[in-house]
Amino acid sequence: MEPRPSHGAYRYKRRNPNPRSQLYFVAQGMSKAALEHYHYLCASIQGKFVLSNYIPMDMGDGQIFHQHGLDFSPYTEYELRPIVSKKALQRPIGTYHPDELKLYHEYFANDWMHSAGGILHNMKDRREFFNCILNYHSPAKTTGNEEWDAFFEKFKESGFQKSLVPCMHFGNPMGCLVDDCPFLHDEEMLRERRDRILAARKKALFEPTPKQRLEYAQKYESMNRGRNTSTSPSAAMNGLSLEGSGAPRVRHFCAKEECAKPWLAKDKGDHVLQKCARCQWTYYCSITCQKADWPRHKSECAPAEEVIANDNLWTSIGTRKGTDGVDTEWRRAVFGI
């Protein structure tokens, strides 16, 4: 039996699976999904849709109530189902706030799946993508992103050539399984995007986590003000500034949660904390804390390069899973993830 390929071994590769293999049927699904997303993109750019307050129920899509959204019946090149929008509420002047659009595009750029899948993958997050589209057709005439705006114009001028649209599968771990895929396979562009995301992960890995920052700021404020802090989870998700809370700047914390001894930036001389000898990115104040934390840490104790490259360990907003200090239901409600 051939050895199982490592995670991501087929990234940036075009493959031609055997028609008798299971991968061949996966390839058929990939091809169908890409084609459907391409037509949604074409219809969206041309404005061939109508806002509807009555999208019929679709039990197959998990929709059990009539909802509002986008009806694509004006587009006749391909049969497209209506898109139920989680938020299709513009400002009274018919546009979305630029800061809101900026958040959407930052999300698309910083999430590894969106970055790798490009604009065809971006529309999987319906609220974010289609709010950008609605703004494009508003008096503002912009998606909120100059790169998207320029691409839309170029795409229209080309007659909507598929070869201009990045393949939504080529940059993912399985690569593109569609042998005759008509979409763009730009390895250099995807590697640049990937390198930027990995660099951001490396920075995050060697800094205090949002959870550590939040808990430290809460303790500091509580001790110095004699009351519970009002520091919000959103502050942690946005890289809480310890200085902003009045707390001294911290280099690292002891990884044992019950201890969390800080190594302050102002500390001179010997290191207050020592690295785990195996992974070299986790810190402890003593052997006692390290041994006590081992049952938790052993599942994540791996060289930094492996942790950084493993997409399964990272959230879509660039934090290591389990370290953002935010309740899962709260995160889903705010970020939709």
VENUR-V360469 format. One record per backbone hydrogen bond with DSSP energy under -0.5 kcal/mol. CO is the residue of the C=O (numbers start at 1). NH is the residue of the N-H. If there is no record, write none. Layout:
co-><CO:CO>
nh-><NH:NH>
This chain:
co-><6:8:10:13:18:21:21:22:22:23:24:25:26:27:28:29:30:31:32:33:34:35:36:37:38:39:40:41:42:43:43:44:47:50:52:54:55:58:58:59:62:63:67:68:69:70:70:71:72:74:78:82:83:83:88:91:95:97:97:98:99:100:101:102:103:104:105:106:107:111:112:113:114:116:117:117:118:118:119:121:122:124:125:126:127:128:129:130:131:132:133:135:135:135:138:145:146:147:148:149:150:151:152:153:154:155:156:161:162:162:164:165:169:170:172:173:175:176:177:177:178:184:184:185:186:187:188:189:190:191:192:193:194:195:196:197:198:199:200:201:202:204:209:210:211:212:213:214:215:216:217:218:219:220:221:222:232:232:233:234:235:236:240:241:242:242:243:249:252:255:256:256:261:262:263:263:264:274:276:279:282:283:284:286:287:288:289:290:291:293:293:294:296:297:297:300:303:303:304:305:306:309:310:311:313:315:319:320:323:327:328:329:330:331:331:331:332>
nh-><9:11:13:176:21:24:25:25:26:27:28:29:30:31:32:33:34:35:36:37:38:39:40:41:42:43:44:45:46:47:48:47:49:71:69:56:67:61:63:62:64:58:55:85:52:72:83:50:75:76:80:84:70:85:90:94:91:100:101:102:103:104:105:106:107:108:109:110:111:115:116:117:118:171:120:121:121:122:123:124:125:126:129:130:131:132:133:134:135:136:137:138:141:142:141:149:150:151:152:153:154:155:156:157:158:160:159:164:165:184:166:184:172:12:175:10:177:15:17:179:181:167:186:187:190:191:192:193:194:195:196:197:198:199:200:201:202:203:204:205:206:207:213:214:215:216:217:218:219:220:221:222:223:224:225:226:235:236:237:238:240:239:242:245:245:247:246:265:263:257:259:260:254:264:251:252:267:284:280:304:276:255:274:290:291:292:293:294:294:296:297:298:299:300:301:302:306:307:308:309:310:311:313:314:321:318:315:323:211:331:332:333:334:335:336:337:336>
